[in-house]
Every structure is written in structure tokens, then in C-alpha cells.
Amino acid sequence: MNHYFELALYALAAVCFVYFLIRGIYAKVFEAVLIVAVLALIRAVIKFTKVELFPALRFSILLFIFVAMFLANEFGFYTIFPQLDKIEHLCSGVILCFVGLLIFRQINKNKEAVKLHASTAVWFSLFFAVAMAGCWEIYEYTTDQLFGLHSQNDSLVDTMWDIICGTVGAGATGLYLSFKAKNQILT
């Protein structure tokens, strides 16, 4: 299923490329190229690191690309649906929690003698995701200050809601992981 979703994203990017090229909207043409580059980069990183993404993580990443890069940027949904940014931060919390779990598994994959409770993996994943939500807001603040951007809408309220949304997404994913891993031991 994820394979077809990824192929659909490539196809949609190609359609956007041609459409916006014909219309002479070169910023949107560049965004279509950027989407293909991001998809290819993700595939290259996975191949280079030899890490197998579990289906839920791969789906979350592809869905995030669709929402953030296609709906928000290519099709201008920020003006149609102002809360789209919050949905993106919710999704990023989900993705980052799964990435935290992936990192935890990679760190501990060769430790046969040490048995770790599944709850340790879930807590690590949750804390990783929440920390990354904060790091992302630091990045946004820095780029706003250096380049005169307005990704934080010059608002502490926007920043805090972004962190809250990322934390809620991570928390929901942590609950899901807890349910899936109840009473299991991870090695």
C-alpha cells in the first residue's frame, strides 16, 4: 500500500511540474522538483542506512509530505484552511515518535544480553518526539530572525500551539505504541 502511495506522490509531483511549467508559475515548478528530491532523499537515506521502516512510519512520512508539501505549499491550502499548520505539527509528533522508536531499536539491536522493557522504548520515543518539536521551533525562530521570515507568525502563542500539537501527536502515538507493546520485552 505504501509503495503505491509513494508512486502516487511522484506522479502528482510530475503533474504539478508540467501544469505549473505551462502556466509559467516557476516557484511552484521548483516546489514540485523539491518534492521529488525529498522523496528520493528519504529513499536514499533508507537504502544507505539499511534501516527498514515499519509500515506505520513510512505511511506517516508519506502522508506528511502530501499534507505539508502538496496541500499546504503546492495548492495553497494555508489560505483555505488556516489550521493546517497545526495538523502538520500533530502529524510531525506522530512521525517523530515512530522515528524515536526506530532510533531506540537501532541503538539496542546488538545488545543480546540486555533485555529492555517495551515501556522504555515508548518513553524514549515520546521524549525524543517532544524534544524534536522544541528543536523545530528553535529552527523556525532562528530562520525568522536571520532571514526575516514569518514562520512563527511573530507570535509566542503560535510557537506554543505548535509544540503542544507536536506533543499531542507524540502522546497519542506513545499510547498506541504502549497498547501494541504491552508486556513485551524489546531487545
Phi, psi and chi 1 to 4 in degrees:
 res  aa     phi    psi   chi1   chi2   chi3   chi4
   1 MET       -  -46.9  179.7   69.5  165.7      -
   2 ASN   -61.9  -35.2  -75.2  -29.4      -      -
   3 HIS   -60.5  -44.5  179.3   69.5      -      -
   4 TYR   -67.5  -35.9  -65.1  116.0      -      -
   5 PHE   -62.8  -44.9 -171.3   17.1      -      -
   6 GLU   -63.6  -42.9 -175.4  175.2   -9.6      -
   7 LEU   -61.8  -38.4  -72.3  175.8      -      -
   8 ALA   -64.0  -36.4      -      -      -      -
   9 LEU   -66.3  -41.1  -67.3  179.6      -      -
  10 TYR   -61.5  -44.6  -82.5  110.8      -      -
  11 ALA   -63.7  -43.0      -      -      -      -
  12 LEU   -63.5  -39.5 -175.7   56.7      -      -
  13 ALA   -62.8  -40.1      -      -      -      -
  14 ALA   -64.7  -42.4      -      -      -      -
  15 VAL   -62.3  -45.2  168.3      -      -      -
  16 CYS   -61.3  -42.3  -72.0      -      -      -
  17 PHE   -56.3  -52.0  178.7   86.8      -      -
  18 VAL   -65.5  -46.5  171.1      -      -      -
  19 TYR   -59.9  -50.3  175.9   77.5      -      -
  20 PHE   -73.1  -27.4  -70.0  118.8      -      -
  21 LEU   -65.8  -45.5 -174.6   63.5      -      -
  22 ILE   -62.0  -39.3  -69.8  169.6      -      -
  23 ARG   -78.8  -10.3  -55.3 -107.1  -12.8 -120.0
  24 GLY    76.9   23.6      -      -      -      -
  25 ILE   -99.3   85.3  -53.6  171.9      -      -
  26 TYR   -72.2  -25.9  -60.7  111.3      -      -
  27 ALA   -64.0  -38.9      -      -      -      -
  28 LYS   -72.4  -32.4  -61.7  -72.5 -175.1 -178.6
  29 VAL   -62.0  -45.3  170.9      -      -      -
  30 PHE   -61.6  -39.7  177.6   70.1      -      -
  31 GLU   -62.4  -38.9  -72.4  175.6    7.0      -
  32 ALA   -63.3  -41.6      -      -      -      -
  33 VAL   -63.6  -41.4  170.9      -      -      -
  34 LEU   -62.2  -39.1 -171.6   59.2      -      -
  35 ILE   -61.5  -46.0  -68.8  167.8      -      -
  36 VAL   -61.9  -40.7  170.3      -      -      -
  37 ALA   -62.5  -41.9      -      -      -      -
  38 VAL   -65.0  -45.1  166.7      -      -      -
  39 LEU   -60.8  -43.2  -70.8  167.9      -      -
  40 ALA   -67.8  -38.4      -      -      -      -
  41 LEU   -63.8  -43.1  179.1   64.7      -      -
  42 ILE   -60.5  -46.4  -69.1  168.7      -      -
  43 ARG   -61.5  -40.4 -175.7  162.4  -72.0  -77.5
  44 ALA   -66.6  -41.9      -      -      -      -
  45 VAL   -63.4  -42.1  166.6      -      -      -
  46 ILE   -62.9  -43.7  -68.6  167.1      -      -
  47 LYS   -66.5  -43.8 -171.5  173.0 -176.0  173.8
  48 PHE   -64.0  -43.9  176.8   74.3      -      -
  49 THR   -83.0  -11.6   60.7      -      -      -
  50 LYS    57.2   34.0  -62.4  177.8 -179.2  138.3
  51 VAL   -96.7  132.9  171.7      -      -      -
  52 GLU   -94.8  118.8 -174.9  176.9  -26.6      -
  53 LEU   -77.4  132.9  -63.8 -177.2      -      -
  54 PHE   -73.5  152.1   25.5   96.0      -      -
  55 PRO   -53.2  -39.7  -26.9   34.5      -      -
  56 ALA   -64.2  -37.4      -      -      -      -
  57 LEU   -68.9  -46.2  175.6   56.4      -      -
  58 ARG   -60.7  -44.1 -173.9  168.6  178.0 -145.5
  59 PHE   -62.3  -43.0  176.9   77.3      -      -
  60 SER   -60.9  -41.9  -62.8      -      -      -
  61 ILE   -65.2  -46.1  -68.6  168.7      -      -
  62 LEU   -64.4  -40.1  -65.6  173.1      -      -
  63 LEU   -64.4  -40.5 -178.2   61.9      -      -
  64 PHE   -62.8  -42.4 -173.9   80.8      -      -
  65 ILE   -61.5  -42.9  -70.3  169.5      -      -
  66 PHE   -60.8  -48.1  176.4   72.3      -      -
  67 VAL   -69.1  -50.8  170.3      -      -      -
  68 ALA   -75.0  -40.8      -      -      -      -
  69 MET   -94.3  -37.6  -61.8 -174.1   88.0      -
  70 PHE   -86.5  -63.8  -80.7  107.0      -      -
  71 LEU   -62.3  -50.4  -67.3 -178.7      -      -
  72 ALA   -71.2  -49.9      -      -      -      -
  73 ASN   -91.9  -55.4  -67.2  -33.5      -      -
  74 GLU   -64.5  -41.9  -88.4  -54.9   85.4      -
  75 PHE  -105.5    3.0  -54.9  131.6      -      -
  76 GLY    66.2   34.4      -      -      -      -
  77 PHE   -70.7  -13.4  -89.7   47.7      -      -
  78 TYR   -59.7  -36.4  -77.4  133.3      -      -
  79 THR   -76.8  -29.6   56.1      -      -      -
  80 ILE   -79.9  -40.3  -62.8  167.8      -      -
  81 PHE  -131.8   88.0 -171.6   57.4      -      -
  82 PRO   -59.4  -23.3  -17.9   26.2      -      -
  83 GLN   -84.7    5.4  -62.2  -56.1  -42.0      -
  84 LEU   -58.4  -35.4 -174.4   57.9      -      -
  85 ASP   -58.3  -39.4  179.1   58.6      -      -
  86 LYS   -68.0  -38.2  -57.4  -52.5  173.8 -125.0
  87 ILE   -64.0  -39.7  -67.9  170.3      -      -
  88 GLU   -61.5  -41.4  -68.5  171.9   -5.3      -
  89 HIS   -69.1  -34.7  -77.1  -80.6      -      -
  90 LEU   -61.0  -47.8  -81.8  167.0      -      -
  91 CYS   -62.1  -39.4  -70.3      -      -      -
  92 SER   -64.9  -34.2   71.7      -      -      -
  93 GLY   -61.9  -40.7      -      -      -      -
  94 VAL   -62.8  -50.9  171.7      -      -      -
  95 ILE   -59.8  -46.9  -67.4  168.0      -      -
  96 LEU   -66.6  -31.4  -71.3  169.2      -      -
  97 CYS   -66.5  -42.7 -161.0      -      -      -
  98 PHE   -65.8  -38.3  -77.9  124.6      -      -
  99 VAL   -63.2  -40.8  168.3      -      -      -
 100 GLY   -58.8  -42.7      -      -      -      -
 101 LEU   -63.6  -41.2  179.7   59.9      -      -
 102 LEU   -61.7  -44.7 -175.1   65.4      -      -
 103 ILE   -62.2  -44.6  -69.5  169.1      -      -
 104 PHE   -58.3  -45.7 -177.1   85.2      -      -
 105 ARG   -63.8  -40.9  -75.0 -176.5  175.2  175.4
 106 GLN   -65.7  -40.6  -73.1  -60.9  112.7      -
 107 ILE   -63.8  -36.4  -70.3  170.0      -      -
 108 ASN  -105.3    9.8  -66.7  -67.8      -      -
 109 LYS   -68.6  -26.7   74.2  178.3  179.0 -179.6
 110 ASN  -102.1   12.1  -65.2  -35.1      -      -
 111 LYS  -101.1   78.8  -63.2 -174.5  174.8  145.1
 112 GLU   -68.6  -34.7  -64.7  175.0   20.5      -
 113 ALA   -75.2  -22.4      -      -      -      -
 114 VAL   -98.9  123.8  177.6      -      -      -
 115 LYS  -103.0  125.9  -62.4  -70.4 -176.2 -172.9
 116 LEU  -112.6  135.8  -60.4  168.3      -      -
 117 HIS   -69.7  147.4  -72.5  -78.8      -      -
 118 ALA   -58.5  -31.5      -      -      -      -
 119 SER   -63.4  -31.2   61.3      -      -      -
 120 THR   -62.8  -42.9  -54.5      -      -      -
 121 ALA   -63.9  -41.0      -      -      -      -
 122 VAL   -65.8  -45.1  171.4      -      -      -
 123 TRP   -63.4  -42.9  -78.2  111.6      -      -
 124 PHE   -58.0  -47.4  178.0   89.1      -      -
 125 SER   -60.0  -44.3  -58.8      -      -      -
 126 LEU   -63.9  -49.3  178.1   65.1      -      -
 127 PHE   -64.1  -38.1  -68.1  149.4      -      -
 128 PHE   -59.8  -47.9  175.3   82.1      -      -
 129 ALA   -63.3  -43.5      -      -      -      -
 130 VAL   -65.8  -41.4  172.3      -      -      -
 131 ALA   -63.0  -40.8      -      -      -      -
 132 MET   -68.4  -32.3  -69.6  -60.9  101.5      -
 133 ALA   -61.3  -42.3      -      -      -      -
 134 GLY   -65.8  -41.4      -      -      -      -
 135 CYS   -62.7  -38.8  -72.8      -      -      -
 136 TRP   -62.3  -40.3  178.6 -103.7      -      -
 137 GLU   -68.2  -33.1  -68.0  -54.8  -45.9      -
 138 ILE   -64.8  -42.2  -68.3  168.1      -      -
 139 TYR   -59.9  -48.2  164.7   79.0      -      -
 140 GLU   -59.6  -43.9  -78.3 -172.0   -8.9      -
 141 TYR   -60.6  -44.8  174.6   80.1      -      -
 142 THR   -62.0  -47.5  -57.2      -      -      -
 143 THR   -67.1  -35.1   57.3      -      -      -
 144 ASP   -60.5  -44.7  -75.8   -2.2      -      -
 145 GLN   -70.4  -41.4  -65.3  -58.3  -53.0      -
 146 LEU   -75.8  -38.0  -68.9  175.7      -      -
 147 PHE  -114.4    5.6  -55.5  113.9      -      -
 148 GLY    68.6   26.5      -      -      -      -
 149 LEU   -80.6  174.7  -57.3  174.3      -      -
 150 HIS  -134.3   41.7  -60.2  -74.4      -      -
 151 SER   -67.3  -23.2   57.3      -      -      -
 152 GLN  -100.3    9.8  -66.5 -174.2  -47.5      -
 153 ASN    52.8   29.6  -62.5  -40.3      -      -
 154 ASP    48.8   39.8  -63.8  -40.3      -      -
 155 SER  -140.0  126.8  167.2      -      -      -
 156 LEU   -66.1  -33.0  177.1   59.8      -      -
 157 VAL   -61.6  -45.0  172.9      -      -      -
 158 ASP   -60.4  -44.6  178.7   71.0      -      -
 159 THR   -60.4  -46.7  -60.1      -      -      -
 160 MET   -65.4  -41.1  -68.5  -49.6  -61.8      -
 161 TRP   -64.6  -36.2  -87.7  112.0      -      -
 162 ASP   -62.1  -44.9  -70.6   -9.2      -      -
 163 ILE   -65.5  -41.5  -67.7  172.4      -      -
 164 ILE   -62.0  -45.5  -70.6  166.5      -      -
 165 CYS   -62.7  -43.2  -72.0      -      -      -
 166 GLY   -61.2  -39.1      -      -      -      -
 167 THR   -68.9  -39.6  -58.7      -      -      -
 168 VAL   -63.7  -44.3  167.7      -      -      -
 169 GLY   -60.8  -42.3      -      -      -      -
 170 ALA   -67.1  -40.5      -      -      -      -
 171 GLY   -63.3  -43.1      -      -      -      -
 172 ALA   -63.3  -40.1      -      -      -      -
 173 THR   -67.9  -38.6  -53.5      -      -      -
 174 GLY   -60.0  -41.0      -      -      -      -
 175 LEU   -63.8  -42.3  -72.4  173.6      -      -
 176 TYR   -60.0  -47.1  166.3   77.6      -      -
 177 LEU   -64.0  -38.1  -68.0  174.3      -      -
 178 SER   -61.8  -43.9  -66.8      -      -      -
 179 PHE   -62.8  -43.8  177.4   74.9      -      -
 180 LYS   -68.4  -32.3  -66.4  -74.2  -75.7 -177.5
 181 ALA  -103.8   10.9      -      -      -      -
 182 LYS   -53.1  123.5 -166.5  169.1 -170.4  161.7
 183 ASN    66.4   16.3  -60.1  -37.7      -      -
 184 GLN   -95.2  157.8  -71.3 -176.1    4.7      -
 185 ILE  -111.6  131.1  -56.9  -67.6      -      -
 186 LEU  -102.9  140.7  -61.2  177.0      -      -
 187 THR  -110.9      -   54.5      -      -      -
